[in-house]
Amino acid sequence: MATYQYVREPLRAEEADRLSHACDSAEEKLLIWTLLDTGLRVSELCSLTPQHILWQQKSLRVSGKGGPYGTHSKKRVVPMSKRVQTLLEHYFAIHKKWFVGARQVQKIVKKVANKAKLTQEVTPHVLRHTFATSALQKGISLAAVQKILGHDRLTTTAIYLNLTDGHIVEEFEKKW
């Protein structure tokens, strides 16, 4: 019997931009931009503290899922974009821990997606897929994306190479 892995379609670049621009508050920007620019899992996002941020290296040290010793045992480094670094600097200058839990993050993502008038269901995990697909489209190697996402197997990351027809046409038009 074949096993199928269900992968939600990532947002197209134009949809990700609409989502980013639909953020009204600093908190919405902090959530949406961090998810879009890092590919963090929602649980990793919600457990961020100032101790996870490597300011000089412009990256985050996160504890991911899995590993031989149970949940959150795998550590990895995730690069920060300039906009995320700026938002986190301001946020963690005042606060010591993340401001909402996973369910609230899901509600905020859905609310901002509705404001952006996106037709597909948008979840934090869709933003993780969007990050991965975008990183690969920008030329970041599959192996590097694998490390950033914290995947054990390259085949897990390779799922993001299965682009939709729309993504293929979009990439062809940009590069041809």
N, C-alpha and C positions, 0 to 999 in steps of 0.2 A: 504494500500500500504506500502510495506516495504521500509525503508530507509537504504541505504548502505553508509558506510563511507569508502572512498577510502584511503587506507594507502599505501604509497610507501614502497617497500621492503627496510629494512635497509641494510647497508653494512655488509658483514661478517667480522669477526675479521681480516682476512688476507687482505681483500680489504681496510679496514680502515687503516691498517698498510701501505699498498702500497700508499694510499692517503697521509698519514703523511710523508712518505719518499720522495714523489714527490715534496714536497715544496722546492723551490729554495731560496726564499728570506725570510727575517725576517717577512715581512708583510704577506706573504702567510702562514707561520707557525702560526703567531698570529691569523689569521682568522680561518684556518682549525682546529688547535689544540683547540682553544677556543670553537668552535662549537662542535667538537667531545667530548670534556671533560666536557662541562657544560650543553648541551641541550638547550642553549638559542635560542629564536626566533631571526630571523635576525634583526627585529626592536629593540629588546632589546640589541643585540650586538652593533648595530650602534649608540645607544644612551649612551653607556658607557662613563663615565668620571671618574677621580680619586675619586670623591666623592662617587661613587658606590662601591668602593673597601674597604672591611673590612679586612685590612692586618693581624691584630692579630687573627681574626677568620678564616683566610684563605678562605674567601668567598666573594661573590658579593651580593649587595642588589639591586635588579632590580625591575622596575615597569612593570608588565606584562599587558596583554590585559584584557579587560572585567571589571567585578566588577559592583557594583550598581551605580557608579557615572561616568561611561564612560570609555574611553580608558585609559590605563596606570594607573588605580587607584589601582590595586592590587599589593601590595609589597610582595616580597618573598626573601629568602636568598638561594643562589646557591653556593654550595661548589666549591672551585678551586683545581684542581690538582696541583702538584708541578710544572710541566712544564708550565702550564698556568700562575701560580702565577709569575714565573720567567720572562716569556715574558711580562706580564702586568706591572711588576715592571720596567723593562727596558723601555717599551713604554711610560708609564705615567710619568716617570722621566723627559721626554723631552716634551711630548705633553699634552695638556689639554682636548682634545676631540678625538673621534674616527676619523680615517682618510678617510673613504669612506662611501658612502650610501648603501642602500639595493641592488640596481640594480648592483652596482659595486661588492659587495660581491658575488652576484649570478654569475657574469661573472668570478671572480677569482676562485670560487669553481669549476665551469665548466672547466676552463683552467687547474687547478691542476688535476682534475679527468681525463682529456684527457691525461695529462702527465703520469698519473699512469696507463693508458690504461684500465680504468674501462669501462665495456660494458654498464652498466645501467646508466640512466640519474641520475646525482648527483646534488642535490640542497642543500641549507642550511637546508631545512626542512628534507631532507633525513638524514642529519647528526644529526638532533634532534632525529629522529626515531632511528638512530644507537646508540646514547647515551642511550636512554631509554631502548632499547633491551639489550645492553651491560651491563647496570647497573643491570637489572633484572637477566641476566645470571650470573653476578658476585655475586649474592645473596643479593643485596640491596632490601629491602622490597618494595612491590607495593605501600604501603602508603608513604614511603620516596620518591620514584620516583615521585609519584603524587605531593608531595609538591615541589620538585625540579623543575618540569616542570610547576607548577602553574595551574594544572588542578583542577576544582571545583569538578568533579565527578570521583570516582574511576573507573567507567566503561570506561571513556575516556582513562585513563592510561592503563587499562586492555587490550586495543587493542594490546599493545606491547607484550602481552603474546602469541598472535597468531603467533607463529614462523613458518617459512617455513620448508619444509621437510629437506632441507639442514642444517638448524640450529639445528633441532632435532637430526639428525644423528651426526652432529659435537659435540653437547653437550653429547650425549650418549657415543661417543667414548672417550671423555675427562674424563667422570665421571664413566664409567662402569668398 
